[in-house]
């Protein structure tokens, strides 16, 4: 019998205010501050979709960003992108 346990992740302070976009013009006047990649816990594992949005937003805040440009998603949830600091 296999039991799958999923860790619960909390939003970092300010992560709930991160602006998400797929439109390049939305970040045209912003500064890129880091690459975002949400993955599983081990090498080669797929992203845990249940916590991917939270991890994605937390990474943006961790880079000092306030906007995320989404470059890839799984089931509509962002898993890759670029964190930006916008005015």
N, C-alpha and C positions, 0 to 999 in steps of 0.2 A: 504494500500500500504506500503510495506517495502522497505527501501532503505539501501543497504549495503555500508558502507563507509570503505575504507581501508587506514590506516595510511601509509604514505610514510616513509621509513627508509633509512638513509644514512649510507654508510660504514664508520666505524671508521678509523682514520689514521692507515695505515698498514694492514687493514683487506683485502685489495685486494691482498696482498702478502702471505696470509695464504695458506699453502700447505694442500691439502685435500687428504686423503688416506683411503683405506679399507684394506690395506696390513699391518698386524702386524709387519712384519720385517722392515717396513719403520720407525717405532717408537721404535725399540728395544734399541737403544742407546740414547733415549731421556728421559726427566723427565716429568711425568704427573703433570699438574698444576691445573686441574679442570675438572669437569663433565659438559658437554654441554647438554642442553635440551631446544629445541625450542617448545613453546606451544602457545596456544591462549591467549587472554587477560584475560579470566576468568577461574576459576577452572573447569577442565574437558573439556575445549574447545579444539578442534583440532587446530593444527598449521595453521597459515595463510601461505599457500604455496607461495603466491606472495612475501612475505617478509622473508620467512624462511631462505634462503641462506644468506641474509644480516645479520639477527639476529644471525645465527650460527657463521659466521665469526667474528662478533663483540664480541661474547662471548669468542672466542678463544683469541682475542687480550686483552679483559678485564682481562683474567686470566694471561696475560703475555706470552701467547703461540705464536708459529709461525707455528704450524702444528696441524691439526685436524685428529683424527682417528674416522671415521664414523662407528657407531654401528647400526644405523637405519636410513632409509630414507622413504620418501613418494613421490611417483611419480618421483623418481630419485633425490629428493632434500633432503639433510641431515637434520635430526631433532633431533638426539641423537648422542652423541659421547664423546670423551675425548680430552681435549686440552693438547698438549705437547709443551715443549720447547726443540727444537733440536739444536745441534751445527751447 
